[in-house]
Amino acid sequence: MLSQWLTLYHSRALSPGDWRSLLSAFGSPGSVLGASASALQARAGIDEGAATRLLDAARPGSPVQREVDDDLEWLARAPGHHLLTLADEDYPPLLKEIRPAPAMLYLVGQRDHLCSDQVAVVGSRKSSAYGREQAFELSVALASQGITVTSGLAAGIDACAHRGALRAQGGTVAVLGNGVDVVFPRGNRTLYEQIRER
């Protein structure tokens, strides 16, 4: 159940490695939240403080549950809003291989782009005019061949890569490190909106 994944996520009690230990030991977020603090410690090696915080997070009315409700409201707000967990079939398979993989992905747009053939185009924020031109042209060429261009929506090379993919009317994925709706730099807000619309 998604609310249980979100409870674990927002509890802030878990290190990235703890996620795999807990899911391996208990099988599902619901089983984790139904366990005792001592069982969490014994079966998954979670320390006492983390186990207590985790179980406190599941209490109705807790601050964590308000965050869970906010996320579920965000999810329902628009058809292009998605939350993916490590258990979802369309969680990007290559991303799942890294240690530790993000437990949750917040997505705006078409989720099928995450599992499409992709090339990451990233580079300097303070790039040369030649570098920006090449990033743009390379991304036009890639997107024209049906390859999704992935970058970080930063200034410089990243922005040119996204613009090139959009020019070719291809797919592009912007990976935002500060949240799905936090655009940095702010000057890329228009580009962000163009990616959302497409």
GISUL-V59741 format. One record per helix or strand. SS is the DSSP state (A for helix, B for strand). FROM is the first residue (numbers start at 1). LEN is the number of residues. If there is no record, write none. Layout:
SS/FROM/LEN  SS/FROM/LEN
//
This chain:
A/2/10  A/16/11  A/29/5  A/37/8  A/48/10  A/63/15  B/81/5  A/93/5  B/104/5  A/111/5  B/118/3  A/129/16  B/148/4  A/157/11  B/172/3  A/186/12
//
